[in-house]
């Protein structure tokens, strides 16, 4: 039977209910500092840690639970209780601890001194001690587990099962590991992108029905310390449960939508855009994006960078089959209309909060990970080098900059054709840049005439460019830097096409 509990918490949500239940069931409570004061104000009987240990809190509260009487009472195995009795030390059967909010304090911009004061020492020590001794001790590190703990008591006559204690112990070790990792990352400093050791800490949000395919198992996890806009933090306002593939496509949608300042829309399939556009309004942008490749839009993900108004909602609602829509938010009437398609998932991600410059992209590989900074490079007209006899017009330059920003989000090798702030043909992910050009030209058809093309990397020889020129493209933006640049430029001059080099590429593997 659980007879004595140690409670020391920063987050006191739900504590009155739990501690009240313990009181009602004659379980003695030992608590420290602010926790004792809170319980006292709630009329819940508790004894101070200092009374239990016989030692006062010192150093402004820095030392209160770091005492042999506390840790012996937690760590003693069932076969060591006689030794505690001989030493006149008490036993703890339940430890309820949550930690100082280090991550929240750091995210708010705290100075070093405040950050250091919010590094919890006694809390992790108690959690680890109790988790280590889970065969005898029940450890709770989150208010979200209080109701479950009460239910466990009720189901087991005031006790907890070994399997339940094991589950809570695992959660406690995961918590202290994540906490230490957050401190380590903070102390590494912003100037150190690639620390010698990197620990990834995620919390499971929910199991998914399956993975990429029905025979694969899957789950969605969240990084609780991630301060920027993300899919795991999005609100699902309507529709069926998200699938693994939905979430992966929505990640691509988020990256695209947050990369543009003007009203923007993209139609995405298998992480690639099959249409993207900017417009005077969100509805205008969506209409242009959908028109890029309406056949491929069937079963797509829609990415939007503005609050969805009724004009855009009507157009989206009338589109035959859309899996998901991602936007910062929705007008009330627009949301009500779009909810009528019961299976369509509607996500609100809030106002875009873009990752910091030192935010890292991590891709798992077998037995390790690749880590890099994100591709956040933005071009302006002054970054372009005109390399042909024919100079691009201001309108062509504007379209070239738009196209190069979109092609950044297309799997390499990638070539696209665009006109008037909208894609008209996209060739994604081919092993040959010629094939990508052929697909883009075929998708564009007659719309390629007098349009602009963008390539995510250089043309190694003229053949890929010539496909675009023969389709009617009149201006091309590409990184340059190939040994065959002179031949490609000569081909552009031959066809009377203007060409600019960017000096950077946008591979997306």
URURHU-V705546 format. One record per run of one state. SS is the DSSP state (helix for helix, strand for strand, loop for the rest). FROM is the first residue (numbers start at 0). LEN is the number of residues. If there is no record, write none. Layout:
ss/from/len
SS/FROM/LEN
SS/FROM/LEN
This chain:
ss/from/len
loop/0/3
strand/3/5
loop/8/6
helix/14/10
loop/24/3
strand/27/4
loop/31/1
helix/32/9
loop/41/5
strand/46/2
helix/48/5
loop/53/4
strand/57/1
helix/58/3
loop/61/1
strand/62/1
loop/63/4
helix/67/8
loop/75/2
helix/77/9
loop/86/7
strand/93/4
loop/97/4
helix/101/6
loop/107/4
helix/111/6
loop/117/4
helix/121/11
loop/132/5
strand/137/3
loop/140/2
helix/142/13
loop/155/6
helix/161/27
loop/188/14
strand/202/6
loop/208/9
strand/217/5
loop/222/12
strand/234/4
loop/238/5
helix/243/14
loop/257/6
strand/263/6
loop/269/2
strand/271/7
loop/278/3
helix/281/11
loop/292/7
strand/299/5
loop/304/3
strand/307/1
loop/308/1
helix/309/9
loop/318/3
strand/321/6
loop/327/2
strand/329/1
loop/330/1
helix/331/7
loop/338/6
strand/344/4
loop/348/11
strand/359/6
loop/365/2
strand/367/6
loop/373/7
helix/380/3
loop/383/1
strand/384/2
loop/386/7
helix/393/14
loop/407/7
strand/414/5
loop/419/2
strand/421/6
loop/427/5
helix/432/16
loop/448/3
strand/451/4
loop/455/6
helix/461/10
loop/471/3
strand/474/4
loop/478/6
helix/484/11
loop/495/2
strand/497/4
loop/501/8
